[in-house]
Amino acid sequence: MPFWHNIDSVPGYPGLVNGVSLSVEGDNLHVTVHSSTGEVAQTTCLVNPVPGTGGNPAWPGNCAPFVNHTPPLRLASFQR
């Protein structure tokens, strides 16, 4: 069974997260979060070699800062 790793200390973590998506691409785990305020942010964590071994920092040091990917509000779509 995998361990739980808390990544809310990674810089840029938006807080108030109510949705999480995970995907793996090669040696990287992509974590996308959605907050209750509507923010969407993503980080990438190196998972191979196993975090904490082989020069890869332990969790959450193996994760890059979160990047805000919140889509802009499109006011024109609400106007008639």
C-alpha atoms as one frame of an Amber mdcrd trajectory, in Angstrom:
protein
   0.000   0.000   0.000   1.472   3.418  -0.937   2.266   5.950   1.748   0.524
   9.302   2.098   2.755  12.296   1.328   1.590  15.744   2.368   2.617  18.312
  -0.257   0.836  21.382   1.109   4.224  22.882   2.051   5.331  23.003  -1.598
   5.619  26.678  -2.627   2.564  27.937  -4.510   0.162  25.378  -2.980  -3.199
  27.183  -3.189  -4.861  25.822  -0.030  -8.564  25.018   0.383  -8.065  22.176
  -2.110 -11.223  20.233  -2.912 -10.064  18.263  -5.964  -6.874  16.435  -6.954
  -5.768  14.824 -10.206  -2.663  12.658 -10.579  -0.867  11.528 -13.714   2.470
   9.838 -14.317   4.730  10.654 -17.238   8.066   8.878 -17.216   9.797   9.530
 -13.890   7.439  12.361 -12.938   4.195  12.517 -11.012   2.033  15.486 -12.026
  -0.302  16.699  -9.292  -3.051  19.112 -10.316  -5.246  20.614  -7.618  -8.447
  22.657  -7.662  -9.299  24.924  -4.730 -12.680  25.969  -3.415 -11.874  29.481
  -4.658 -11.538  28.196  -8.243  -7.748  28.175  -8.484  -6.088  25.415 -10.516
  -2.413  24.718  -9.816   0.048  21.990 -10.765   3.343  20.624  -9.493   5.641
  17.941 -10.822   7.363  15.534  -8.443  10.315  13.324  -9.383   9.437   9.776
  -8.283  12.257   7.754  -9.866  14.604   7.114  -8.165  12.435   6.675  -5.090
  12.229   9.998  -3.201  14.843  10.074  -0.448  17.279   7.824  -2.376  19.791
   8.148  -5.192  20.093  11.932  -5.010  16.312  12.500  -5.217  15.185  14.535
  -2.175  12.586  13.061   0.178   8.953  14.199  -0.048   8.017  17.013  -0.585
  11.503  18.223  -1.587  11.238  16.199  -4.800   8.396  18.473  -6.034   8.732
  21.692  -8.018   6.769  24.768  -6.874   3.108  24.772  -7.877   2.310  26.786
 -11.006  -1.032  28.550 -11.242  -2.993  27.310 -14.272  -6.305  28.970 -13.425
  -8.075  29.840 -16.666  -8.890  33.539 -17.012 -12.469  34.609 -16.443 -14.021
  35.305 -19.825 -16.475  38.113 -19.163 -17.560  38.278 -22.790 -19.136  34.832
 -22.497 -21.453  36.137 -19.764 -22.573  39.236 -21.642 -25.487  39.258 -24.016
